[in-house]
């Protein structure tokens, strides 16, 4: 077993701000789980203007949050912090990630890990020669390559990209903050997510078109960066940004919520969104697009509904009885609490650090 407690340093895209990214809530849930297990945690975050003006967790209770201005700072004022760590974890999409990885690798004698919260995007970038936040030569520097995506991608990371050890570390939910609130239903169907061009066709089909066909029902879309030229039906309420403190009430006020997956992650499969777990933890039944491996997380028609066309969503909204809706929600919430909380994911993380380690076939 791994000796406790560990001194763990994270360098990630953002912990302080959830604006326009899903990394912050993923790090928060995992780190709260690690903190509850007694580990000492530090998070190093690049101080950038777009997160500085949208911070919703400026002073976390579970770790030391330190901002830096430039990768060179890691070898100056923060060098001792990195050297003293037992484990250093660098995340995907860190600004100037290549320089950050090289700087940390030159300083640290700790177990060095990469946490890829964007694995299909990362591999697509590396395959095309795009080394925005990690270089192909750097993949083999890490003792463990933790991947947001499981399934066949893990073997590909090792055989094609040179990872020493590729382990699934799916996103997770803070089960103390994502709970059913008891709020009365306000919307029949909602969606929470930042605008993404490759998700927009599915949102248009599974929510906007549904709103046009069912004008008596109520809909909501929350998230930033949606183009002004999108024509929303009058029954679709728009919320520009919803901080995590309001997520539980938001999901609790929906009869159903929609999960839409980015195209790279649909192709890879085994890439559950953090929103999927958060909604389920709040007791809101989920209607999701289809992708390989989803049944390993939630059994279709028992704990989740799958849809590719507007008529399938319309049928769920208008034909499903209340007892069935509640049963699906209850089954999904039970599954999340069993296997996909921050505490559970922290346990997965620590198990992978032990000499016995995890295997690339770790079950969902």
Secondary structure, DSSP 8 states (H G I E B T S, - for coil): ---SS-EEEEEES-SS--TT-SHHHHHHHHHHHHHHTT-EEEEEEE--HHHHTT-S-SS-SSSEEEEESSGGGGGTTTHHHHHT-SEEEEETT-TTHHHHHHHHHHH--SEEEEEETTHHHHHHHHHTT--SS--GGGGGG-SEEEES--TTHHHHHHHTT--S-EEE----B-TTTS--------EEEEEE----HHHHHHHIIIIIHHHHH-TTS-EEEE-S---TT----TTEEEES---GGGHHHHHHTEEEEEE---HHHHHH-----HHHHHHHHTT-EEEE---TTGGGTS-BTTTBEE-SSHHHHHHHHHH--HHHHHHHHHHHHHHHHHHSBHHHHHHHHHHHHSSS---TT---
